[in-house]
Amino acid sequence: MKRFVLILVALFAVPAFANEPEGHAEPSGPVDKKKETADFILHHVADDTVFEMEIPFPPYHLPAIHIADAFSFLKFERTPGACDGHAPAGFESFPSLGLFLNGCWDLRPTKAILMMWVACAVLFSLLFLGRKRDQNGVPRGVLAHLIEVLALFVRDEIAVPNLGKEEGKRYTPYLTSLFFFILAIDWLGLIPGMFAATGVVTVTAALAIITFILIQVAGIRSAGLGGYLKHLTGGVPAFLWPIMIPVEVIGLFTKPFALLVRLFANMLGGHMVVFFLLSLIFVWTIGAAAVALPLTVAIFCLEIFVGILQAYLFTLLTSLFIGQGVAMGHHAHGDDHAH
C-alpha cells in the first residue's frame, strides 16, 4: 500500500509541476506562483488540440501530441482562405461555429474527442475479450461475468423499474451503452497523463442532446404526435394554453440541462480539487505536503467512486425521463377510456 501511494503521488505531482524543457525562455521579473499555478490548472482541465501526456520517469518522457497536426487531413476549406481569418462578427463567443458557417470545415478532434475514441477502443476490446460462453451460453471467466453483472444491473435495476418490462427491454441497449461509455471516460480520466472528457461541457451536452431526442421520440412513439402535442397543454382549459405551453416546453429542456450540468460539474470539480491540493506544496511551502498528499490520495480514491456514481445517476435519470415520455401514452389511453 505504501508503494502504491508513493507511485500515485509521483504520477500526479511530477508531470503536473515539472520544469519547462531546456531552451524555454524564463519570464522576466518575479514569478507569481499563485497565478502560474491557476493558469496551469485551468489549462490542463480545458479542452485543447495538444495532448500533453508525459511519463514522469526519465528518460521515458513522451512528447506532446499535436492533434491538430496529426489530423490535418480533416480540415477542409469550402472557399480558399476561409480558415485563415477570424470568426465573423456576431460569433466571437463561438468562433468554431462562425468559421464553419464561413466555409471552414474543421473536423479535427480535440483531447476530449480523442479520449472518447480511446474509451470506445477500450470498451470494444473488453467486450471482445469477455464474449466467452460455454456450450449452454453461460459466460466463462471473470471478465465475462463482470460484464454480465453490470448489464443485468442496468436492465433489472434501472430500465425495467422505470420503464416497465416491455419498454425497459426496448431501451436497455441504449442505457447499457450510456452507462459503460460514461464509466469508461470517467475512469480513463483518472489515469495520470490522460484527460477527463466528461469534464468538458460540450461532451456532456452532446450526451444530453442525444437523451433529449430519445425522450421526445419515446413520447411521440407512445402517445402519438397528437397525444404528445396535447400533453404540452397540461390538460388545462384553452385560455390557459399561452401560459402552460411555454412552461411545458421549458420543462422539456430543463431535464437534459440537469444531466449536462450534473456530470460536467462533478467530474470537472473533482479533478480541479486534486490539482489545487497538490498546488499547495508549490504555492506555500514543502511542509504542506504532509497535508496535501494524503488529501490528494483520498480525493483520488473518492473520484473512483464518483466516476461510477455519475455513470449510474446519468443512466438512472435518463431512464426516468424516458419513462415520463412513455407514460404519455398511458395517460392518453386513460383519458380515452374515461371518456
C-alpha positions as CSV (number, residue, x, y, z in Angstrom):
1,M,0.0,0.0,0.0
2,K,2.9,2.4,0.8
3,R,4.4,1.7,-2.6
4,F,1.1,2.3,-4.3
5,V,0.6,5.6,-2.6
6,L,4.1,6.8,-3.4
7,I,3.7,5.8,-7.1
8,L,0.3,7.5,-7.2
9,V,1.7,10.8,-5.8
10,A,4.6,10.7,-8.1
11,L,2.4,10.2,-11.2
12,F,0.3,13.2,-10.2
13,A,2.9,15.6,-8.8
14,V,5.9,15.1,-11.2
15,P,4.2,15.7,-14.5
16,A,1.9,18.3,-13.1
17,F,4.6,20.6,-11.9
18,A,7.7,19.6,-13.8
19,N,10.2,22.1,-15.0
20,E,9.9,23.6,-18.5
21,P,12.1,21.9,-21.2
22,E,15.5,23.2,-22.0
23,G,15.7,26.3,-24.2
24,H,12.5,27.7,-22.8
25,A,12.9,31.4,-22.0
26,E,12.2,32.3,-18.4
27,P,9.9,35.3,-17.9
28,S,11.5,38.4,-16.8
29,G,10.6,39.8,-13.3
30,P,9.2,38.0,-10.3
31,V,7.1,34.9,-10.9
32,D,3.6,35.0,-9.4
33,K,3.3,31.3,-8.2
34,K,-0.4,31.6,-7.5
35,K,-1.3,33.0,-10.9
36,E,1.1,30.5,-12.6
37,T,-0.5,27.6,-10.7
38,A,-4.0,28.7,-11.5
39,D,-3.2,29.1,-15.2
40,F,-1.6,25.7,-15.3
41,I,-4.7,24.0,-13.7
42,L,-7.2,25.8,-16.0
43,H,-5.0,24.8,-19.0
44,H,-5.0,21.1,-18.0
45,V,-8.7,20.8,-17.3
46,A,-9.7,22.7,-20.5
47,D,-10.1,21.1,-23.9
48,D,-7.3,21.7,-26.4
49,T,-5.7,20.4,-29.6
50,V,-2.5,19.4,-27.9
51,F,-2.4,16.2,-25.9
52,E,0.3,16.6,-23.2
53,M,0.8,13.0,-22.0
54,E,4.0,12.5,-20.0
55,I,5.6,9.7,-18.1
56,P,7.3,11.1,-15.0
57,F,10.3,8.7,-15.0
58,P,13.2,9.8,-17.2
59,P,14.3,9.1,-19.9
60,Y,10.8,7.9,-20.8
61,H,9.2,11.3,-21.4
62,L,6.6,11.2,-24.2
63,P,6.4,14.3,-26.5
64,A,3.2,16.2,-26.6
65,I,0.8,15.0,-29.3
66,H,-0.2,17.9,-31.6
67,I,-3.7,16.6,-32.6
68,A,-4.3,19.4,-35.0
69,D,-1.2,18.5,-37.0
70,A,-1.8,14.7,-36.8
71,F,-5.3,15.1,-38.2
72,S,-4.7,18.0,-40.6
73,F,-6.4,16.0,-43.4
74,L,-9.7,16.5,-41.6
75,K,-9.6,20.3,-42.2
76,F,-11.5,21.4,-45.3
77,E,-11.9,24.9,-46.8
78,R,-15.1,25.3,-48.9
79,T,-13.7,28.5,-50.1
80,P,-9.9,29.3,-50.3
81,G,-8.6,31.2,-47.3
82,A,-11.8,30.5,-45.2
83,C,-9.7,29.2,-42.3
84,D,-7.2,32.0,-42.3
85,G,-9.3,34.8,-40.9
86,H,-11.1,35.3,-37.7
87,A,-14.7,34.4,-36.9
88,P,-17.2,36.7,-38.5
89,A,-18.9,39.4,-36.4
90,G,-21.5,38.1,-34.0
91,F,-19.7,34.8,-33.4
92,E,-16.9,35.9,-31.1
93,S,-18.2,33.6,-28.4
94,F,-18.5,30.7,-30.8
95,P,-15.5,31.1,-33.2
96,S,-15.6,27.5,-34.4
97,L,-19.3,27.8,-35.5
98,G,-18.5,31.2,-37.1
99,L,-15.7,29.7,-39.2
100,F,-17.8,26.7,-40.1
101,L,-20.6,28.9,-41.5
102,N,-17.9,30.9,-43.2
103,G,-16.7,27.8,-45.1
104,C,-14.0,26.4,-42.9
105,W,-15.0,22.9,-42.0
106,D,-12.5,22.0,-39.3
107,L,-13.3,18.4,-38.2
108,R,-10.0,17.7,-36.4
109,P,-10.5,16.1,-33.0
110,T,-9.6,17.6,-29.7
111,K,-8.4,16.0,-26.5
112,A,-11.9,15.3,-25.4
113,I,-12.8,13.6,-28.7
114,L,-9.6,11.6,-28.7
115,M,-10.3,10.4,-25.2
116,M,-13.8,9.3,-26.3
117,W,-12.2,7.3,-29.1
118,V,-9.9,5.7,-26.6
119,A,-12.8,4.9,-24.4
120,C,-14.6,3.2,-27.3
121,A,-11.5,1.2,-28.2
122,V,-11.1,0.1,-24.6
123,L,-14.8,-0.9,-24.3
124,F,-14.7,-2.8,-27.7
125,S,-11.6,-4.6,-26.5
126,L,-13.0,-5.6,-23.1
127,L,-16.3,-6.7,-24.7
128,F,-14.4,-8.8,-27.3
129,L,-12.3,-10.4,-24.6
130,G,-15.4,-11.0,-22.4
131,R,-17.5,-12.7,-25.1
132,K,-16.6,-16.2,-24.0
133,R,-19.5,-18.6,-23.4
134,D,-19.8,-22.3,-22.7
135,Q,-21.9,-24.7,-24.7
136,N,-25.0,-23.6,-22.7
137,G,-24.4,-19.9,-23.3
138,V,-23.2,-19.2,-19.8
139,P,-20.4,-16.6,-19.5
140,R,-16.9,-18.1,-18.8
141,G,-14.3,-16.1,-17.0
142,V,-14.2,-13.2,-14.5
143,L,-14.4,-10.5,-17.2
144,A,-17.4,-12.1,-18.9
145,H,-19.3,-12.4,-15.6
146,L,-18.5,-8.9,-14.6
147,I,-19.8,-7.5,-17.9
148,E,-23.0,-9.6,-17.5
149,V,-23.5,-8.4,-13.9
150,L,-23.3,-4.8,-14.9
151,A,-25.5,-5.3,-18.0
152,L,-28.1,-7.1,-15.9
153,F,-27.9,-4.4,-13.2
154,V,-28.7,-1.7,-15.8
155,R,-31.6,-3.8,-17.2
156,D,-33.2,-5.1,-13.9
157,E,-32.4,-2.2,-11.6
158,I,-32.6,0.9,-13.8
159,A,-34.5,0.2,-17.1
160,V,-37.3,-2.2,-16.0
161,P,-38.3,-0.4,-12.8
162,N,-38.6,3.0,-14.6
163,L,-39.9,1.9,-18.0
164,G,-41.8,-1.3,-17.4
165,K,-40.8,-4.8,-18.5
166,E,-41.6,-4.3,-22.2
167,E,-40.3,-0.8,-22.7
168,G,-37.4,-1.4,-20.3
169,K,-36.0,-4.2,-22.6
170,R,-36.5,-1.9,-25.6
171,Y,-34.3,0.9,-24.2
172,T,-31.8,-1.3,-22.3
173,P,-29.3,-1.3,-25.2
174,Y,-29.1,2.5,-25.1
175,L,-29.0,2.7,-21.3
176,T,-26.3,0.0,-21.1
177,S,-24.2,1.7,-23.8
178,L,-24.6,5.0,-22.0
179,F,-23.5,3.5,-18.6
180,F,-20.4,1.8,-19.9
181,F,-19.4,4.7,-22.1
182,I,-19.6,7.3,-19.3
183,L,-17.9,4.9,-16.8
184,A,-15.0,4.3,-19.2
185,I,-14.5,8.0,-19.9
186,D,-14.6,8.9,-16.1
187,W,-12.1,6.2,-15.1
188,L,-9.8,6.9,-18.0
189,G,-9.6,10.5,-16.9
190,L,-8.2,9.3,-13.6
191,I,-5.1,7.8,-15.2
192,P,-2.3,10.3,-14.8
193,G,-1.4,11.8,-18.2
194,M,-4.9,11.1,-19.6
195,F,-7.7,13.7,-19.9
196,A,-11.2,13.7,-18.4
197,A,-13.5,14.2,-21.4
198,T,-16.6,14.4,-19.1
199,G,-15.1,17.5,-17.6
200,V,-15.8,19.3,-20.9
201,V,-19.2,20.8,-21.2
202,T,-19.6,20.0,-24.9
203,V,-19.2,16.3,-24.3
204,T,-21.9,16.2,-21.6
205,A,-24.0,18.5,-23.8
206,A,-23.8,16.0,-26.7
207,L,-24.8,13.1,-24.4
208,A,-27.7,15.3,-23.0
209,I,-28.9,16.2,-26.6
210,I,-29.0,12.5,-27.6
211,T,-31.0,11.8,-24.5
212,F,-33.3,14.7,-25.2
213,I,-34.0,13.4,-28.7
214,L,-34.7,9.9,-27.4
215,I,-37.1,11.3,-24.7
216,Q,-39.2,13.1,-27.4
217,V,-39.1,10.0,-29.7
218,A,-40.3,7.8,-26.8
219,G,-43.2,10.3,-26.0
220,I,-44.3,10.5,-29.7
221,R,-44.0,6.8,-30.1
222,S,-46.0,6.1,-27.0
223,A,-48.8,8.7,-27.3
224,G,-48.7,9.6,-31.0
225,L,-47.9,13.0,-32.3
226,G,-51.4,14.3,-31.4
227,G,-51.1,13.0,-27.8
228,Y,-47.6,14.4,-27.5
229,L,-48.7,17.9,-28.5
230,K,-51.8,17.6,-26.3
231,H,-49.6,16.8,-23.4
232,L,-47.9,20.1,-23.8
233,T,-51.1,21.9,-22.8
234,G,-51.0,20.2,-19.4
235,G,-54.7,19.3,-19.6
236,V,-55.8,22.9,-18.7
237,P,-58.6,24.9,-20.4
238,A,-57.7,26.5,-23.7
239,F,-57.5,30.1,-22.3
240,L,-54.5,29.0,-20.1
241,W,-52.6,27.4,-23.0
242,P,-50.5,30.6,-23.6
243,I,-49.1,30.2,-20.1
244,M,-48.9,26.4,-19.8
245,I,-47.4,25.6,-23.2
246,P,-44.2,27.8,-22.7
247,V,-43.9,26.3,-19.2
248,E,-44.1,22.7,-20.6
249,V,-41.6,23.5,-23.4
250,I,-39.1,24.9,-20.9
251,G,-39.6,21.8,-18.8
252,L,-38.6,19.7,-21.8
253,F,-35.2,21.4,-21.9
254,T,-34.5,21.5,-18.1
255,K,-34.3,17.7,-17.9
256,P,-31.3,17.3,-20.3
257,F,-29.8,20.5,-18.9
258,A,-29.8,19.0,-15.5
259,L,-28.0,15.9,-16.9
260,L,-25.4,18.1,-18.6
261,V,-24.6,20.2,-15.6
262,R,-24.5,17.3,-13.0
263,L,-22.0,15.2,-14.9
264,F,-19.8,18.1,-16.1
265,A,-19.6,19.9,-12.7
266,N,-18.9,16.8,-10.7
267,M,-16.1,15.5,-12.9
268,L,-14.5,18.9,-13.5
269,G,-14.7,19.8,-9.8
270,G,-13.1,16.6,-8.7
271,H,-10.1,17.0,-11.0
272,M,-9.6,20.6,-10.1
273,V,-9.6,19.7,-6.3
274,V,-6.8,17.2,-6.9
275,F,-4.7,19.8,-8.8
276,F,-5.4,22.5,-6.2
277,L,-4.4,20.3,-3.3
278,L,-1.1,19.4,-5.0
279,S,-0.5,23.1,-5.8
280,L,-0.4,23.9,-2.1
281,I,3.1,22.4,-2.0
282,F,4.4,24.8,-4.6
283,V,2.4,27.9,-3.6
284,W,3.0,27.7,0.1
285,T,5.8,25.5,1.4
286,I,7.1,22.0,1.1
287,G,5.7,21.3,4.5
288,A,2.2,21.5,3.1
289,A,2.9,18.1,1.5
290,A,2.1,16.5,4.9
291,V,-1.5,17.6,4.5
292,A,-1.8,17.9,0.7
293,L,-0.6,14.5,-0.3
294,P,-2.9,12.4,2.0
295,L,-5.9,14.6,1.0
296,T,-5.0,14.1,-2.7
297,V,-4.9,10.4,-2.4
298,A,-8.2,10.5,-0.5
299,I,-9.9,12.7,-3.2
300,F,-8.4,10.4,-5.9
301,C,-10.0,7.3,-4.3
302,L,-13.2,9.2,-3.9
303,E,-13.1,10.1,-7.6
304,I,-13.0,6.4,-8.5
305,F,-16.3,6.0,-6.7
306,V,-17.7,9.3,-8.1
307,G,-16.9,8.0,-11.7
308,I,-19.2,5.0,-11.3
309,L,-21.8,7.0,-9.3
310,Q,-22.1,9.6,-12.1
311,A,-22.4,6.9,-14.7
312,Y,-25.2,5.4,-12.6
313,L,-27.0,8.7,-12.0
314,F,-26.9,9.8,-15.6
315,T,-28.3,6.4,-16.7
316,L,-30.9,6.4,-14.0
317,L,-32.1,9.9,-14.7
318,T,-32.2,9.2,-18.4
319,S,-34.4,6.2,-17.8
320,L,-36.7,8.3,-15.6
321,F,-37.1,10.9,-18.3
322,I,-37.7,8.4,-21.0
323,G,-40.2,6.7,-18.7
324,Q,-42.0,10.0,-18.4
325,G,-42.2,10.2,-22.2
326,V,-43.5,6.6,-22.3
327,A,-46.1,7.4,-19.7
328,M,-47.7,10.0,-22.0
329,G,-49.2,7.1,-24.0
330,H,-50.7,5.5,-20.8
331,H,-52.2,8.9,-19.8
332,A,-53.7,9.3,-23.3
333,H,-55.2,5.8,-23.1
334,G,-56.6,6.5,-19.7
335,D,-58.3,9.7,-20.9
336,D,-59.8,7.9,-23.8
337,H,-61.1,5.1,-21.5
338,A,-62.6,7.7,-19.1
339,H,-64.4,9.4,-21.9
